[in-house]
Amino acid sequence: MSDDSVRRLYNVKILIVDDQLHELDTLVHALGAQGARVSVANEPRKGMQLAQVFLPDLILLDVHMPTMDGFATCRLLREMQCCHDVPVIFLTSASNVTDRVNGLTLGGVDYILKPFAVEEVIARILVHVQLAKLAVEHYVPVSHKQVADHPDQIVLQAALRLLKSQLAQLPKLKEIAAKLGTHDKKLSAIFRDNLGMTVFAWVREERLRKAQDLLIRTYMSIEDISAEVGFTSAANFATAYRERFAMTPSAYRKALTES
């Protein structure tokens, strides 16, 4: 590794979240030798807590961990003020295509398989740290004060983002909760305490809100809108819409054209 590379990693803060940290001893030592400040956590929630104190420049994240998988962890990290724009590199033995696509879709900037070459990992870290610096080069923060996110708020925001992206084919509540690193009863309590409604009551409202937006902005048919937002049939959609807005989708669209 060149002296130039050493300077580029000097004082770079790297957070590693992996339940098998002993497998990364060589990498941790090499990063330290390159001038990086390395902090480690052997459990995702500890990693998230540490992130709010350590304020990492980059995160190395495993996928298969016993308490919460790396995909759920990444979802939650993306909702935290301190980590929203921090590059996340998945460093894992999870090698199938679905895992790799999931990692990149969730916002990971890279996906490196174990076993790995230390030199390659460091080279990729350098690239993504430099890209992140370029991205914020002209950004002037409104405030330098870092406010810690409440764990329930992190889960709630991640849940809302996930649900909005899957309205048409909504998973079961247990699957939704698992994707957020929690369980169905806890997720229901978070929605009830923060929004005053159940998860599926919120989903219903969001489906109707999105449907109304599509009625206004597009010429999609009622049947297509119904399918797009996740209703099982156009008839069920019309019934739900009438109950919520006191008119059918067709009547609402007609009123728009006549106004």
N, C-alpha and C positions, 0 to 999 in steps of 0.2 A: 504494500500500500504506500502511495507516495506521500511526501510531506504535505502536499496540497490537500490531499484527502484528510489527513490528520487535522489540519486547520479547519476544514469544512465541518468536521464533527465536534469540534471543540465546543463544549458547553451545551451541546444539543441534548435535550431531555427526552429520553426514550423510556416508555412504560411497557413492560412485558407482562402479559396476563396468560399464564399457562399452569396447569395443575401438575406438570412434570418438569419443574424448573431445573432439576438435575441434568436433564437432557440438553439444557441450554448453557451450561457452565462455560463451555469454550466460547460461545458467542458473546456471553456477558463479559467475559474477560477481554475479548477482542474489541468490543465496543468501548470498554473502559480505557483500553490502551490507545484507542483513537481519539480520546478526549471527551467521549460522550458521558453524560450523567445518566445512569441507568437505575431505574426503580422497578421492582418486581412484585407481583402478587400471584399467589397460587390458587386464587378463587375469584370469579368474576365480580362479585359484589365488593370484595376488598379492593379489586382493581378500580372499580368505579369510584369508591370512596377516596382512594389514593389519587386518582386523576384530579379531583377537585382541589387537592392540596399541592400536588406535584406540578400540575399544569403542563403536561407533556407536549413536546413538539411532534411526536410520532408514537404510535402504539403498535406493538406486535401482539397479535391475538390468536390464540389457539381456537380450534372449533370444538373438538370433543372434550368437554369438561363435565364433571358429575353434577354440579349444582345448577348450572345454566350453560347452554351451549354458546359458542362464539357468535352465532348469528343473532340470537336474542341480545347478547351483550352489545353487539355492534348497533342494533336498533336503539338500545337505551343510550349508549354513548352519543349517538347522533342527536339526541334530544337534550343533552347537557350543554349548558352555556360554554363550559370550559373545553368541550371536545367536539363541538358541532363541525368545525372545519379542520380538525386535526386528522392527518392522514392515518388510516388504519391499514396495516398489512397483515393479512392472515398468514400465519406460519404454523402449518398443521400437517398431519398425516392423512387428513380427509381428502382423498384424491379423486373421487368420482366427479364426473362433469357437472352433475346437479349441484354438488357442494361448491364447486368453483364458481359456477354461475350465480348461486345464491350469495356467495361472499361478495362478488363484484357488484351485483344488483343492489345489495344493501348499502353500498357506499365504500367498500374496501377499495383501496387504490391499487392493490397488488395481492397476489395469492402465491405463496411459496410453499412447496411441499417438503416435508421431512422424509428422509434425511436430506440435509441441505449442505451446501458449501458455504462456509462462513464468509468467504470473500464475496460471494454473490449476494448474500443477504446485506452485507455492509454497502455494496455498490448500489443496491436497490434503495436502501435507506437514504443514501446520499442524494439520489435522484429525486425522491419524493419530498425530502426536506427542502431541497432547492426549489422544487416546483411550488411548494406551499409558501415559501418566502416570497417568490415572485407574485403569487396570487394576492398577497396582502401588502405588497410593496407600497401601494398608494392608498391603502385603507387607513383612515383616521378614526379610531374608536371614539364613541360618544362618551364613554366613561371607562376609567381604568379599574373601577371597583368590580371585583368578581364576587357574585352572589351565589352561594351554594344552592343547588336545586334540591327540592324535597323529593325523596325517592318515589312517592306516589305520583307526583306531578310528572316525573320522568316517564313512568309507566303509562300514565294517562295520555301524554302527548304522543308517545310511541304507538299506543293503541289506536288513537284517532287517525294517525297517519296510515297505519296498517289497514284499518277497517275501510277507510276511504279508497284505498287501492284495491280492495277485494269485495266491493259491494255486490258485484254481479254474481260472484261465487263465494259466498261467505263460509269460512270453515266453522266447525262446531266450536262452542265456547271453550272447551278444554284445549283445543288446538290453538285457538287465538291466544289463550293465556300462556301456553307453552312457548309460543313464538316470542313472548315478552318476558320469559324467565320467571313466570309466576304461576298461580293456580286459579281455577275458575272462580272460587269463592272470594279470593282476594281481589281479583279483577272486578268482580261485581260490586264489592264494597267500595272500591276506588271510584267507580262510576257513580254509585249512589251518593257517596259522601261529597264528591266534587261537582257532579252535574245534576244530582237529584233525580236520576232515572237509571233504569237498567241498561246493560250493554245493548240489548236488542231494541229497546225503546229508542235509544240514540240512533241505532242503525236505521230504524224505520223513518225517523225524522230526517236523517241525512239522505236517504233514498228519495224521499219526497222533495227535499230541497234541491237535490241534483236534478230530479225529474222536472221540477218547475223551471229550473235554469235551462234545461234542454228544450222545453216547450217554448220558451222565450227566444232562445238564440238559434234554434235549428228548425229544419223542416222534416226532421225524423218523424216517422209514424208513431202513433201511440203504442203499437205493439213493439216496435224497436226500442222506444224509450223504456217501456216496461222491462224488457230483457236487459237493457244496458244498466239499469240501476238495481236489478236483482229480484224483481217480483216474479212469481211463478207463472203468472198469466196476466194478460191485459185486463181481464175482468177484476182480478184481485187488486191490481194497480188502481183501476178506476174507483173501486170501493174505498180503498185507503185514502185516495186523493180527495174524494168527496167528503169523507169523514173529517179530514184535516182542514180542507179549504172551503167546504160547503158548496162545491161545484165539481163536476167531472173534468178530467183533463181536456176533453174535447170542447166543453163549454168555456173553459178558461182560455184555450187557444182562440176560439171564435171571438170571445170578448176582446182579446188583444188586437185582432184584425179589424174590429169595428171601432176601436177607440182612436 
